[in-house]
């Protein structure tokens, strides 16, 4: 698959067309390569929101694991609605979190007529509002919508190998048919993680990223 249709986005979801033949590292290129994974639009829900949307006491069912340990794509889907538009069939990621977080591309946000800030997951300062619809009800997600800031997940061992540390920003060179370099990509170090750069579909399509694209990590902003 080279380019992504709306349907691909729905199917693939939440991401993760991993650069995956995992281990597709190309140490021979001399650079510090990192697999690139593309995150499709998705929501993270609280237990409370799950109950509102799917019914009291409802538990999300797992469709498949995501690359980051413990995270999964749920079977369930929701619809996002604003005064200006709606997006159907949006992926739900589990497990439930402490706050509702809706991650969209800037293109999605525009189509909904909202202006969402670029933020790292977990930082909802200035986040936009949206209405989430599920089979059992609707949930008013206030201050929940962000455009995910590009980031790279790695373990402490990876960080040591790459000579970077948590919270540092690096550049990621996408060597594709339409090459681009992402600046200001934040390094997120945690023991429970798997090495991967996470970008959204706007970034991926802008740089013609495909399933085999490897990013090259460049230190310095
Ligand atoms: Zn991520």
Boltz pocket constraint, residues with backbone or C-beta under 6 A from the ligand:
constraints:
  - pocket:
      binder: B
      contacts: [[A, 151], [A, 153], [A, 198]]
      max_distance: 6.0
